[in-house]
Amino acid sequence: MEATRKEGIPTRCVMLTERGVEPPAALVEALRRHSIEPVRCESPFIAFARLCELSGRTPVALLLVHPDRLPEGEALRIACERYTPTATCWVY
């Protein structure tokens, strides 16, 4: 069941992390505490597909975890702006 929020406030975020690296537990807990359900991805291609899938149905955010360790993170952010303009981009 999806959380219901004020229009425009993300209820889900597509979280891109390094392959084989778990996101910080405190980050995941903080998102859930604010009724934001993280969708974890290790592939930028899968992350982009999920972002496109979700962006038409509910407010969504792209969350780049440690973007300095994600060589494809900037390209994904640019694609997000172009193809899912209603999505928000966050970095951690």
TORKOL-4160 file (C-alpha; in steps of 0.2 Angstrom, whole numbers, padded with zeros to 4 digits, m for minus):
92
<pt num="1" X="0000" Y="0000" Z="0000"/>
<pt num="2" X="0007" Y="0017" Z="m0005"/>
<pt num="3" X="0008" Y="0031" Z="0008"/>
<pt num="4" X="m0003" Y="0046" Z="0004"/>
<pt num="5" X="0005" Y="0063" Z="0005"/>
<pt num="6" X="0002" Y="0080" Z="0000"/>
<pt num="7" X="0003" Y="0082" Z="m0019"/>
<pt num="8" X="0021" Y="0085" Z="m0025"/>
<pt num="9" X="0029" Y="0077" Z="m0010"/>
<pt num="10" X="0038" Y="0061" Z="m0014"/>
<pt num="11" X="0031" Y="0045" Z="m0007"/>
<pt num="12" X="0044" Y="0034" Z="m0015"/>
<pt num="13" X="0062" Y="0037" Z="m0020"/>
<pt num="14" X="0073" Y="0027" Z="m0032"/>
<pt num="15" X="0089" Y="0025" Z="m0022"/>
<pt num="16" X="0105" Y="0022" Z="m0033"/>
<pt num="17" X="0119" Y="0014" Z="m0023"/>
<pt num="18" X="0136" Y="0006" Z="m0027"/>
<pt num="19" X="0135" Y="m0012" Z="m0032"/>
<pt num="20" X="0137" Y="m0023" Z="m0017"/>
<pt num="21" X="0136" Y="m0008" Z="m0004"/>
<pt num="22" X="0121" Y="m0007" Z="0007"/>
<pt num="23" X="0114" Y="0011" Z="0010"/>
<pt num="24" X="0116" Y="0018" Z="0027"/>
<pt num="25" X="0103" Y="0011" Z="0039"/>
<pt num="26" X="0100" Y="0028" Z="0046"/>
<pt num="27" X="0096" Y="0035" Z="0029"/>
<pt num="28" X="0083" Y="0021" Z="0025"/>
<pt num="29" X="0076" Y="0023" Z="0043"/>
<pt num="30" X="0074" Y="0042" Z="0040"/>
<pt num="31" X="0066" Y="0040" Z="0023"/>
<pt num="32" X="0053" Y="0028" Z="0031"/>
<pt num="33" X="0050" Y="0039" Z="0046"/>
<pt num="34" X="0044" Y="0052" Z="0033"/>
<pt num="35" X="0033" Y="0039" Z="0024"/>
<pt num="36" X="0045" Y="0038" Z="0009"/>
<pt num="37" X="0047" Y="0021" Z="0003"/>
<pt num="38" X="0065" Y="0018" Z="m0005"/>
<pt num="39" X="0067" Y="0007" Z="m0020"/>
<pt num="40" X="0085" Y="0002" Z="m0020"/>
<pt num="41" X="0094" Y="m0001" Z="m0036"/>
<pt num="42" X="0113" Y="m0005" Z="m0040"/>
<pt num="43" X="0111" Y="m0002" Z="m0059"/>
<pt num="44" X="0109" Y="0016" Z="m0066"/>
<pt num="45" X="0099" Y="0008" Z="m0080"/>
<pt num="46" X="0087" Y="m0001" Z="m0068"/>
<pt num="47" X="0086" Y="0015" Z="m0058"/>
<pt num="48" X="0081" Y="0025" Z="m0073"/>
<pt num="49" X="0068" Y="0012" Z="m0078"/>
<pt num="50" X="0060" Y="0012" Z="m0061"/>
<pt num="51" X="0060" Y="0031" Z="m0060"/>
<pt num="52" X="0051" Y="0032" Z="m0077"/>
<pt num="53" X="0039" Y="0018" Z="m0071"/>
<pt num="54" X="0035" Y="0027" Z="m0055"/>
<pt num="55" X="0035" Y="0045" Z="m0060"/>
<pt num="56" X="0019" Y="0045" Z="m0069"/>
<pt num="57" X="0009" Y="0037" Z="m0055"/>
<pt num="58" X="0016" Y="0046" Z="m0039"/>
<pt num="59" X="0028" Y="0059" Z="m0034"/>
<pt num="60" X="0045" Y="0052" Z="m0034"/>
<pt num="61" X="0063" Y="0056" Z="m0031"/>
<pt num="62" X="0080" Y="0050" Z="m0037"/>
<pt num="63" X="0092" Y="0048" Z="m0023"/>
<pt num="64" X="0110" Y="0046" Z="m0027"/>
<pt num="65" X="0119" Y="0038" Z="m0012"/>
<pt num="66" X="0137" Y="0044" Z="m0012"/>
<pt num="67" X="0137" Y="0052" Z="m0029"/>
<pt num="68" X="0156" Y="0054" Z="m0029"/>
<pt num="69" X="0157" Y="0035" Z="m0030"/>
<pt num="70" X="0144" Y="0033" Z="m0044"/>
<pt num="71" X="0152" Y="0037" Z="m0061"/>
<pt num="72" X="0136" Y="0036" Z="m0070"/>
<pt num="73" X="0126" Y="0047" Z="m0057"/>
<pt num="74" X="0128" Y="0063" Z="m0066"/>
<pt num="75" X="0122" Y="0056" Z="m0082"/>
<pt num="76" X="0107" Y="0048" Z="m0073"/>
<pt num="77" X="0103" Y="0065" Z="m0065"/>
<pt num="78" X="0103" Y="0074" Z="m0082"/>
<pt num="79" X="0092" Y="0060" Z="m0089"/>
<pt num="80" X="0080" Y="0062" Z="m0075"/>
<pt num="81" X="0079" Y="0080" Z="m0078"/>
<pt num="82" X="0075" Y="0078" Z="m0096"/>
<pt num="83" X="0064" Y="0062" Z="m0096"/>
<pt num="84" X="0055" Y="0063" Z="m0079"/>
<pt num="85" X="0054" Y="0082" Z="m0076"/>
<pt num="86" X="0042" Y="0080" Z="m0061"/>
<pt num="87" X="0054" Y="0069" Z="m0052"/>
<pt num="88" X="0065" Y="0077" Z="m0038"/>
<pt num="89" X="0084" Y="0073" Z="m0037"/>
<pt num="90" X="0092" Y="0071" Z="m0020"/>
<pt num="91" X="0110" Y="0067" Z="m0015"/>
<pt num="92" X="0116" Y="0059" Z="0001"/>
